[in-house]
Amino acid sequence: MRQLLLAIVFALTCASASAQIAYIPNQNDNNMSVINTATNSVVSTVAVGEQPYGVAVSPDGARVYITNYNRRTVSVINTLTMTMVATVSVGNRPIGIAMRPDGARAYVANFASLAGNSVSVIDTASNSVVATVPVGQGPSGVSVTPDGARVYVSNIGGDSVSVIETSTNTVIDTVPVGTDPFSVSTSPNGARVYVANYNGNSVSVIDTASNSVVATVGVGLNPYGVAFSPNGTRAYVTNYNGNSVSVIDTTIATPSVVATVAVGIGPVGLSVSPDGSRLYVTNAGDGTLSGTVSVIDTTTAIPTVIATIGVGRYPQAVGNFIGPVPPATPVSTLSQWAMILLGLILAGGAAVMIHQRRGSHPVM
């Protein structure tokens, strides 16, 4: 009953035709802030593992996968009940995680695996590791191509990107890039992979047809995360020690920075809303005080921060942390309404008004 009530409240809070949810791991609080992007407010906080770092959302929004850097695990969250439903053991110091487009597999970069630098392949149906792929030194970022055929892994200790063929779970190529590549992102059409080189202050542009670097773009100080707009015309890069986001025009022959947006202290993770109108950036701060999320309006001539959301301490959110509102549990019969009302009364609820409109969820 309690989980059903929580699910209904969560669905009501986030109900909107265009609503999306942002999931922000707070590394120094061992929890995850849940943001309703329609209101830019935190609607829930969920306990996860120790030092949560990377995040991936299933295509249907029903599950969130969080890497726990200090526990060699991945927490699996049911997004309707906001409870942890599984813990998957992976390699040592997991950082980045990415989902295959069909949601059947999740790929985890194990930064310092006891069995060697590797990527764990998780079967999301059974929440178990079905393969371990050796890659370069210090794997950190992960990105899957839109067709699900390849996985690109940035190796921060090896100044390279490993290319994994998903049908065989083997490395088929290694691409030299800039200094200390931390994050990686694939363009929506799959033609390019952008790599944020942390100590190179640059982004390497990989042509996926040849798996070679075809351009290098200078950005801000210590680029950390990278993400594309849904139409692929822009790439956004967080500059950790520059307290900014670089905006790259990807449509020109030589991609270049066309805008720089000031954000909070220590920006790390970033994700773009499905319609491309908003960019969410996690600001880690100094780790002792609560961090923030900057919300950038990307539709203006000069992208502008329009909101700042307070979250937990040292938010990371490496990966795509925005997903759809989870499918809600239908509530349709009078007996179910009666059970919900009784549960609310027994839970000590005050005045409660429930009505049904076109078979929708209850409104409280």
C-alpha positions as CSV (number, residue, x, y, z in Angstrom):
1,M,0.0,0.0,0.0
2,R,2.7,2.5,1.0
3,Q,4.6,1.9,-2.3
4,L,1.3,2.3,-4.3
5,L,0.7,5.6,-2.5
6,L,4.2,6.8,-3.2
7,A,3.9,5.9,-6.8
8,I,0.7,7.8,-7.2
9,V,2.1,10.9,-5.5
10,F,5.2,10.7,-7.6
11,A,3.1,10.3,-10.8
12,L,0.9,13.3,-9.9
13,T,3.9,15.5,-9.0
14,C,5.5,14.8,-12.4
15,A,2.4,14.4,-14.6
16,S,2.8,16.4,-17.8
17,A,2.7,15.7,-21.5
18,S,6.3,16.9,-21.8
19,A,7.6,16.1,-18.3
20,Q,11.0,14.5,-18.0
21,I,12.9,13.5,-14.9
22,A,16.5,14.2,-14.1
23,Y,18.4,11.8,-11.8
24,I,21.4,13.3,-10.0
25,P,23.7,11.1,-8.0
26,N,25.2,13.0,-5.0
27,Q,28.6,11.4,-4.4
28,N,29.2,12.7,-0.9
29,D,25.7,11.9,0.4
30,N,25.3,8.4,-1.1
31,N,21.9,9.3,-2.6
32,M,20.2,10.5,-5.7
33,S,18.2,13.7,-6.2
34,V,15.1,13.4,-8.5
35,I,14.2,16.5,-10.4
36,N,11.0,17.2,-12.2
37,T,12.1,19.2,-15.2
38,A,8.6,20.7,-15.7
39,T,9.0,22.6,-12.4
40,N,12.8,22.4,-12.0
41,S,12.3,21.2,-8.4
42,V,13.6,18.2,-6.4
43,V,10.6,15.9,-5.9
44,S,12.4,12.9,-4.2
45,T,15.7,11.8,-2.7
46,V,16.7,8.1,-3.0
47,A,19.4,6.2,-1.1
48,V,21.9,4.4,-3.4
49,G,25.4,2.9,-2.9
50,E,28.6,4.4,-1.7
51,Q,30.0,7.3,-3.8
52,P,27.4,7.2,-6.7
53,Y,29.0,8.5,-9.9
54,G,27.5,7.6,-13.3
55,V,23.9,7.3,-14.3
56,A,21.8,5.8,-17.1
57,V,18.1,5.7,-17.6
58,S,16.2,2.9,-19.4
59,P,14.5,4.0,-22.6
60,D,11.0,3.6,-21.0
61,G,12.1,5.5,-17.9
62,A,11.2,2.6,-15.6
63,R,14.7,2.0,-14.3
64,V,17.7,4.1,-13.4
65,Y,21.2,2.6,-13.1
66,I,23.7,4.2,-10.8
67,T,27.4,3.3,-10.6
68,N,28.8,3.2,-7.0
69,Y,32.5,4.2,-7.3
70,N,33.5,3.0,-3.8
71,R,31.5,-0.3,-3.8
72,R,32.1,-2.0,-7.1
73,T,28.4,-2.1,-7.7
74,V,25.5,-0.7,-9.8
75,S,22.3,0.3,-8.0
76,V,19.1,-0.4,-10.0
77,I,16.2,1.9,-9.1
78,N,12.5,1.3,-9.8
79,T,11.5,4.9,-10.8
80,L,7.8,4.5,-10.1
81,T,8.3,3.4,-6.4
82,M,11.7,5.2,-6.1
83,T,13.2,2.1,-4.4
84,M,16.3,0.1,-5.1
85,V,15.3,-3.2,-6.6
86,A,18.7,-4.7,-7.3
87,T,22.5,-4.3,-6.8
88,V,24.8,-5.6,-9.5
89,S,28.4,-6.4,-8.8
90,V,30.8,-5.0,-11.4
91,G,34.5,-4.2,-11.6
92,N,36.6,-1.9,-9.4
93,R,35.8,1.9,-9.3
94,P,32.9,2.0,-11.8
95,I,32.4,5.5,-13.3
96,G,30.6,5.8,-16.6
97,I,27.5,3.8,-17.7
98,A,25.4,3.9,-20.8
99,M,22.4,1.9,-22.1
100,R,22.0,0.3,-25.4
101,P,19.1,2.0,-27.3
102,D,16.9,-1.1,-26.9
103,G,17.5,-1.1,-23.1
104,A,18.7,-4.8,-23.1
105,R,22.2,-4.0,-22.1
106,A,24.1,-1.5,-19.9
107,Y,27.8,-0.9,-20.2
108,V,29.9,0.1,-17.2
109,A,33.4,1.5,-17.3
110,N,35.5,0.0,-14.4
111,F,38.2,2.7,-13.8
112,A,40.5,0.4,-11.8
113,S,39.3,-3.1,-12.1
114,L,41.0,-5.8,-10.0
115,A,41.0,-8.0,-13.0
116,G,42.3,-5.3,-15.3
117,N,40.8,-2.2,-16.9
118,S,37.4,-3.3,-18.2
119,V,33.8,-2.7,-19.2
120,S,31.1,-4.8,-17.5
121,V,28.2,-5.7,-19.7
122,I,24.9,-6.0,-17.7
123,D,21.9,-7.9,-18.9
124,T,19.1,-5.6,-17.7
125,A,16.5,-8.4,-17.7
126,S,18.3,-10.4,-15.1
127,N,20.4,-7.6,-13.6
128,S,23.6,-9.7,-14.0
129,V,26.9,-9.3,-15.7
130,V,27.1,-11.4,-18.8
131,A,30.4,-10.3,-20.2
132,T,33.6,-8.4,-19.1
133,V,35.5,-6.6,-21.9
134,P,39.2,-5.6,-21.4
135,V,39.9,-2.1,-22.6
136,G,42.5,0.6,-22.2
137,Q,44.0,2.1,-19.0
138,G,41.6,3.9,-16.7
139,P,38.3,3.6,-18.5
140,S,35.9,6.3,-17.4
141,G,33.3,7.4,-20.0
142,V,31.0,5.3,-22.1
143,S,28.8,6.0,-25.1
144,V,26.7,3.6,-27.3
145,T,26.0,4.3,-31.0
146,P,22.4,4.9,-32.0
147,D,22.2,1.5,-33.7
148,G,23.6,-0.2,-30.6
149,A,26.4,-1.8,-32.7
150,R,29.4,-0.1,-31.1
151,V,30.4,1.2,-27.6
152,Y,33.0,3.9,-27.3
153,V,35.0,4.0,-24.1
154,S,37.3,6.8,-23.1
155,N,40.5,5.6,-21.3
156,I,41.7,8.5,-19.2
157,G,45.0,6.7,-18.2
158,G,45.8,5.7,-21.8
159,D,44.9,8.8,-23.8
160,S,42.8,6.6,-26.0
161,V,39.2,5.5,-26.9
162,S,38.4,1.8,-27.1
163,V,35.8,0.7,-29.7
164,I,33.7,-2.4,-28.6
165,E,31.6,-4.4,-31.0
166,T,28.5,-5.3,-29.1
167,S,27.7,-8.4,-31.0
168,T,30.9,-10.1,-29.9
169,N,31.8,-8.0,-26.8
170,T,35.3,-7.5,-28.1
171,V,37.5,-4.4,-28.8
172,I,37.8,-3.9,-32.5
173,D,39.8,-0.7,-32.5
174,T,41.7,1.8,-30.3
175,V,41.8,5.5,-31.2
176,P,44.5,7.8,-29.8
177,V,43.0,11.1,-28.6
178,G,44.1,14.0,-26.4
179,T,45.5,14.1,-22.9
180,D,43.4,12.4,-20.1
181,P,40.1,11.8,-22.0
182,F,37.4,11.5,-19.4
183,S,34.0,11.6,-21.1
184,V,32.7,10.6,-24.5
185,S,29.4,11.1,-26.5
186,T,28.1,9.9,-29.8
187,S,26.2,12.2,-32.2
188,P,22.6,11.4,-32.9
189,N,23.3,10.2,-36.4
190,G,26.2,8.1,-35.2
191,A,28.8,9.7,-37.5
192,R,30.9,11.4,-34.9
193,V,32.1,10.8,-31.3
194,Y,33.2,13.7,-29.2
195,V,35.8,13.1,-26.5
196,A,36.5,15.6,-23.6
197,N,40.2,15.6,-22.9
198,Y,40.5,16.8,-19.3
199,N,44.1,17.9,-19.2
200,G,44.3,18.7,-22.9
201,N,41.7,21.4,-22.6
202,S,40.2,20.1,-25.9
203,V,37.7,17.9,-27.5
204,S,38.8,15.2,-30.0
205,V,36.3,14.5,-32.8
206,I,36.3,10.9,-34.0
207,D,34.9,9.9,-37.4
208,T,33.1,6.6,-36.6
209,A,33.5,5.3,-40.2
210,S,37.3,5.3,-40.0
211,N,37.7,5.5,-36.2
212,S,40.2,8.3,-36.5
213,V,40.4,11.8,-35.1
214,V,39.4,14.3,-37.8
215,A,39.3,17.5,-35.7
216,T,40.4,18.9,-32.3
217,V,38.4,21.7,-30.7
218,G,39.9,23.9,-28.0
219,V,37.5,24.5,-25.1
220,G,37.8,25.7,-21.5
221,L,39.9,24.6,-18.5
222,N,39.7,20.9,-17.8
223,P,36.7,19.7,-19.9
224,Y,34.8,16.9,-18.0
225,G,31.5,16.0,-19.7
226,V,30.2,16.2,-23.2
227,A,26.7,15.8,-24.7
228,F,25.0,16.5,-28.0
229,S,21.7,18.4,-28.8
230,P,19.0,16.0,-30.1
231,N,19.5,17.3,-33.7
232,G,23.2,17.0,-33.5
233,T,24.0,20.6,-34.4
234,R,25.5,21.5,-31.0
235,A,27.8,19.8,-28.6
236,Y,28.0,21.0,-25.0
237,V,31.1,20.6,-22.9
238,T,31.5,21.2,-19.1
239,N,34.8,22.8,-18.1
240,Y,35.4,21.7,-14.5
241,N,38.0,24.3,-13.5
242,G,36.6,27.0,-15.9
243,N,33.1,27.0,-14.2
244,S,31.6,27.1,-17.7
245,V,30.0,25.2,-20.6
246,S,31.5,25.5,-24.1
247,V,29.0,25.4,-26.9
248,I,30.4,23.8,-30.1
249,D,28.8,24.3,-33.5
250,T,29.1,20.8,-35.1
251,T,27.7,21.8,-38.5
252,I,30.7,23.7,-39.9
253,A,33.7,22.1,-41.6
254,T,35.9,22.8,-38.6
255,P,33.8,22.5,-35.4
256,S,34.4,25.4,-33.1
257,V,33.2,27.0,-29.9
258,V,30.5,29.6,-30.6
259,A,29.5,30.4,-27.0
260,T,30.7,30.0,-23.4
261,V,28.1,29.9,-20.6
262,A,29.1,30.6,-17.0
263,V,27.6,28.1,-14.6
264,G,28.3,27.0,-11.0
265,I,31.5,25.8,-9.4
266,G,33.0,22.6,-10.8
267,P,30.6,21.6,-13.5
268,V,30.8,17.9,-14.4
269,G,27.8,16.1,-15.8
270,L,25.3,17.4,-18.4
271,S,22.2,16.2,-20.2
272,V,20.0,17.9,-22.8
273,S,16.2,17.7,-22.7
274,P,14.6,15.6,-25.5
275,D,13.3,18.7,-27.3
276,G,16.8,20.3,-27.1
277,S,15.5,23.5,-25.4
278,R,17.1,22.9,-22.0
279,L,20.6,21.9,-20.9
280,Y,21.0,20.6,-17.3
281,V,24.5,20.8,-15.8
282,T,25.6,19.4,-12.4
283,N,27.9,21.7,-10.4
284,A,30.0,19.6,-7.9
285,G,31.2,22.6,-5.9
286,D,33.9,21.8,-3.3
287,G,32.2,18.7,-2.0
288,T,31.5,20.1,1.5
289,L,28.4,22.1,0.7
290,S,25.3,21.2,-1.3
291,G,25.9,21.2,-5.0
292,T,23.6,22.7,-7.7
293,V,22.2,22.0,-11.1
294,S,22.2,24.9,-13.6
295,V,19.4,24.9,-16.2
296,I,20.3,26.6,-19.5
297,D,17.9,27.8,-22.1
298,T,19.5,26.8,-25.4
299,T,16.9,28.4,-27.6
300,T,18.2,32.0,-27.2
301,A,20.9,33.5,-29.4
302,I,23.2,33.3,-26.4
303,P,22.4,30.3,-24.2
304,T,21.5,31.6,-20.7
305,V,21.1,30.1,-17.2
306,I,17.4,30.4,-16.3
307,A,17.3,28.4,-13.0
308,T,19.6,26.9,-10.4
309,I,18.4,23.9,-8.4
310,G,19.9,22.8,-5.1
311,V,20.8,19.2,-4.8
312,G,23.1,17.1,-2.5
313,R,26.8,17.2,-2.0
314,Y,29.2,16.7,-4.9
315,P,26.7,15.8,-7.6
316,Q,28.4,14.0,-10.5
317,A,25.9,12.5,-12.9
318,V,28.3,11.2,-15.6
319,G,26.1,10.0,-18.4
320,N,22.7,10.8,-19.8
321,F,20.7,11.5,-16.6
322,I,17.3,12.7,-18.1
323,G,14.5,10.2,-18.9
324,P,10.8,10.0,-19.4
325,V,8.3,9.9,-16.5
326,P,7.9,6.2,-15.6
327,P,4.7,4.4,-16.7
328,A,2.3,4.7,-13.8
329,T,0.3,2.0,-12.1
330,P,-3.3,2.3,-13.4
331,V,-5.9,3.1,-10.7
332,S,-9.4,2.6,-12.1
333,T,-11.8,0.6,-9.8
334,L,-13.8,1.9,-6.9
335,S,-12.2,-0.7,-4.6
336,Q,-8.8,0.6,-5.5
337,W,-10.0,4.2,-4.8
338,A,-11.3,3.1,-1.4
339,M,-8.0,1.4,-0.6
340,I,-6.1,4.5,-1.5
341,L,-8.4,6.7,0.6
342,L,-8.2,4.4,3.6
343,G,-4.4,4.3,3.3
344,L,-4.2,8.0,3.2
345,I,-6.4,8.4,6.3
346,L,-4.5,5.7,8.2
347,A,-1.2,7.4,7.2
348,G,-2.5,10.5,9.0
349,G,-3.3,12.5,5.9
350,A,-5.3,15.7,6.5
351,A,-8.0,16.8,4.1
352,V,-8.0,14.6,1.0
353,M,-10.1,15.1,-2.1
354,I,-10.1,12.5,-4.8
355,H,-11.9,12.7,-8.0
356,Q,-11.6,10.9,-11.3
357,R,-11.3,12.7,-14.6
358,R,-11.3,10.8,-17.9
359,G,-9.8,7.8,-16.2
360,S,-6.7,9.8,-15.0
361,H,-4.8,9.5,-11.8
362,P,-6.3,10.9,-8.6
363,V,-5.7,14.6,-7.9
364,M,-4.9,15.5,-4.3
